[in-house]
């Protein structure tokens, strides 16, 4: 036990300078309630133990990260005034991260006993360095907040893709359903090549409450994230790994996932049971018309009816595709607001040439045309459209 503990801890400490190791040890002593000399000696190492009640400092760590990113102008175009207050997001993210802590026997802790459990140094060290967000958060605070550890050459990598660049919200009067902690968490589960940029495609509060308007904004726009809020205040959504297309077949691949943000934060990935990742259809008489992810017809893990404003999450006990529970407060829900973010770079299929068609200014007309299966005669005749680098 002592050898395992010492090896794990020293392995991570080897990245730091001698004087920095001393500072880190002092921080751990403080968290452990030790003065550096009162610990129980076991051989050459001091055995330290921390109760999880003391690890409520996790909330302080996340709060500090948000503050550091804001103070150092590292929010990558996100504006605290255009996102939700992070207070609630800090709590649910801290709870989610603590749920990843494992005891020596591999068991995870949950419920009231979690706060009273004693964990030794190796258990805490494994949690800090094996849960990516914890390690990254501490690095951001130490390097970007306290401006130390500049001796390490990889210091710039701490914030790479931690917060994606935010595009498409300038001058829109838009306020996201998301907060910074949830953005960081959801972004960390995206494929790495998509983590560097989010671009707003649709907001019901900006573009209107219309299914055809929604389709017009998201069809053929590449991978994207859907975020929904029901009238009971539950916030949830899904990641679509491929461009949405209107067709009667399921689409997407096993990179898709569903997630919840409030009242709890969790990502639900594919099970391998079926390939019902994404579904989008309209104008059919014999099959469902709407947008869905996971499960099966009439029993989707996430469903938005083509009669915009209504949806369901019929996933009891679990969604077959993603192993997700019911995401909304009630199986059948009424939509309060929705937004969609394209992630990564604009796909080549969305780069078109020639003069703009009148359909470019009328997404509903564009979507209705595509739903009928007819092509746009002006496609292929226009100049290349480049992404606007302004927020």
N, C-alpha and C positions, 0 to 999 in steps of 0.2 A: 504494500500500500504506500509506504513512504517513498519507495523508489519510483513507483508510477507517478505519484504526486509531484515529486521533485523533478522528474524527467520532463513531464508535461509543462510544468511552470517554467523551468529553466529554458526549455526549447523556445518558448515564446519570448522570454526575456532576452534571449541572445540577440534580438534585433535592436536592442537599445544600448545607448552609451552607459558606462558605469554609473555616472551621476544620475542618469535618468532611471536606472534600475532602482536606485535608492529611493527616488521620489515615488516610484510605482509601489514599492514595498510599503512605504509610509502610508500611501492612500489605502492599501489593503488593510494595514494595521488599524487605521481609523475605522474602516467599515466593519472590521472584526471586533472592535471594542478593545483592542490591545494597545499598549503603549510602546510596543517594540521590545519589551523585556519581560512581559508577564505571561507570555505564551507557554503552553505546555511543550517542553522539549522532548523530541523523539529522535534520538541520534543527533545528527548534525543539523537537522531541519527543525523549524518551529512549526508545529501543527496548528493551523488556524481554522476556525470554524465560523460560519456566518449563518444567521437565521434569515429565512426569506422575508420576514417582516422588515429586516434592515435593507433588503433589496428593493424596497419601494423607491429607492433612489433611482430605479429604472425610469420612473416617470420624470425625475429631474434631469436624467441624462437626455431623454428625448426632447424635453422642453428646451434644454440647453442647445441641442443640435439645431432646433428651429430658430432659436435666437441668434446663434452663431451664423447660420446661413443668411439670415436677414441682415444682421449687422455687417457682415463682410460682403454684402451684395452678391451672394452666391445662390440666390433662389432661381436663377436661370430664366427670368421673365415672369415667374409667378409673383403674384402680389397678395400680401396678407389681407388686403382689403377686398380682393376678388376671390377669396376662398373662405371656407367656413372657419370660425374660431377654432384653433387647434386644441383647446382644453380637453374636449371630449375625445378627440382623436388620440391625444397623448395617453389617456387612460386605457382605451381599448387596445392600442398598440403595445403598451407596457404589459397588459394582461396576456396578450397573445404571445409575446416574447418569453414571458415567464413560464408559459405553458410548455415551452420547448425544453425546459430544464429537466434533465434525467438523472436519477439516482444511479448508484453503482450497478444495481441489478437491471438497469435499462428501463425501469418503470418511470412514467411521467407522473407528476403530481397535479392534483386538481382539487378544487373545493377548499373549504376552510382549513384542512390540515396543512395545506401548502404554506401558509404564513407562519406556521410554528415549527416547521421542519428544520433540523440542523443539517447544514451541508458543509463538508470540509473543503479545503482549498482546491483540491483536484476537481471536485464536482463543479465548483464555481468557475474555475479556469476553463474547463471543457465547455461550459455554457457560453462564457465570454468569447472564446475563440472559435467555437464551432457553429454558433448561430451568427451568420454573416452580419446581420444588422447591428448586433451589439458591438462586435469588433470594429465595424466601420464607424458607428456613432462615437465610440471612445476615441478613435483616431481623429475624427473631425474636431472634437472638443479639444484634444491635446494639441493638434497641429494648427488648426485654423482658429480655434478660440484662444488658446494660451500661447500660440506662436512659438512652440518648442518642437523638438525633434526635427529641426530643419536639416540635420545631418543625414537623414535618410533620403536616398535618391528617389524613392517612389512616393514622396509626400503628395504629389499632385494627383495621384490615383485615388486618394480618399474620396473625392467628391465626383469622380467620373461616373456618370449615370446614376448617382444617388438621387438627384433631382433632375428630371428631364427638362430640356428647353421647352418653354411654353410658347406656342404660336397661336395666332388667330383670335385673341381676345381684345386687341387694342380698340378702344373707342366703342365697344359694343354694349357697355352698361351691364356686362355679364358678371354674375357671381356664381362660382362653381358650387356644386353639391359636395365637393371634396374638400378636405383640409390637407395641410402639408404632410402630416404623419401618414395618412392613408395613401396619398400620392406616392410617397417613398416606398411604402410597403407593396402596393400593387405593382409599381414599376419594377421592383426587385424580382418579381415572378415572371416578367416578360422575357422572351428570348433576348439574349444579350445584344443582338444587332438592332433591336427595336427600342432599347431603353434610353436613347439619347434625346428623343424629341417627341412631344405630344402636340397635336394641332387640333384645335376645336373645329369639329365638323357640324355639329348640331346642338342646339339648346332649345328646348320647348319654350323657354321664357324669352328667347331672342327670335327664333324662326317661326314660332307658332305651334299650336297643338294639332298636327296633321300628319297622318301616316304617309301620305304621298310626299309631303315635304320632308319627312324623315328619310324616306327612301331616296329622294332626290339628292340629299346631302351625303349619303353614305355609300351608295352603289358605286362599285369599281374604285374605291378610294383607298384600298389597301387594308392591312390589319387595323383593327380599332378596338376601343374599349367603350362599352355601353354602361352608363350609370343611371339607375332609376331610384326614385324616392316615391313611396306610396303615401297615402293620406294619413297613415298611422306613424309616419316618421322613420320607417325602416328604409335604409339605403343599401342597395345591392346592385349586382350587374354581372357582366361577363366580358371575357376577352375573345374576340373573333380573330383567328390567326390568318385568315385570308379575306380578300375583298368580298363584300356581300354581292350576291347576284340574285335576281328574281327568277326562280325556277322551282318546279315541284319536288326536286330531289334534295336530300340533305347534302351539305357541303362542309368545308373546313377540314381540319386534321387534329391529331391528338395533342397539339400545343394549346388548343382552346381550353379555357377553364371558366368556372363561375366563381363568384366571390360575394361576401357580405362585408359591409363597412360599419353599419350601425343597426342594432345595438352591439354587435360583436364583429371583430375583424378576422376573416378567415378566407383562404383560397382553397377551392375544391377542384382537383385535377381529374383527368379522365381515368376510367376504371378498366378500359379494354373490353367492356361488356358489349358495346355496340359502337357504331360510328355516327351517331346522331348529334354531331357537334353543333351545326348551324342550319337554320332553315329560314327561308324568306320567300313568301309567295303572295299573290294578289290576283283577284278576279277569277278565281276558280270556284266551281259550284260543288265539286265532290270532295275536295280536300281543304284543310284549314287554310285560311288567309290571315297572314300576320307574320311576325318575326319570333323565332323560338330558338332556344339552345338547350340541348340535352333532353333525355327522356324519350317520349313518343307523342304522336298526334293526340291532342286533347289532354295530355299529361306531361307537359314540358316542365323541366326544371326552372325555366324562365320563359315566359310567353307574353308578347304584346299583341293584342288583337288589331286587325286592320281597321276596326272601329276604334280609332285611337282613344286612349284614356282607360281602357280596360285591359286586364292581364291576369295571369295566374302563375303560381309556383306550386304545382301539384307533385310534390316529391316525397310523400310519406311512404315508407320511412326514409328512403333516400332516392335521389335521382340515379337511374341506372347508368347514365353516361358519365356523370361526374361525382357520384357519391355525395352529393350536396343535400342538405336538409331543405325544408321549406324556407325560402329566403325572405318572403314577404310576411307581414304580420298575420294575414289571412290568406288562405289558398287562392281565393279570387280577390284581387285588389283593384283599387282605383288609383291611377297614376297621378301623382302631384306634380312631378317634374322629371325631365329626362335630359341627359346630355351624352354626346358621343365624341370621342377623341380618336383621331387617327394617330398611330404610333409609328415611329421610324420615318424614313424618307418617303416622299411621294413615289408610288410605284410607276414604272415605265408605262404601264397601260393607261395611266391617268395623264400622261404628258402628250398633248395633242397639238396639231398644227393648224395654221390658217387663221382667218378672222373669226371673231366670236360669233356664235349663233345666238339667236334670240332665246334659245332654250337655256343658255348659260345664265340668263337673268331670271329664269322661271324654272326652278328645280322641280316643281310639281308637274309641269308639262313634260319635263325630261323624264321623270320617273314613270308617268303614265304611258309615255311612248315606249319605254323599255319594257313595261309590264305587258304591253300588247305584243311584244316580240318583234317590233319594227326597229330598224336601224336608223341612225341619224345621218342624213345624206351629207351634212357638212363636216362630219368627222374625217380626219385625214387631210383637211384643206386649210389648216390653221397654223399659225406660228407657235413655236414651242412656248409653253407657259412655265415659268419658273416660280418656285416657292418664294413668297415674300418673307424676307428675313426680319421684318418688323414684327413686334409682338401684337 
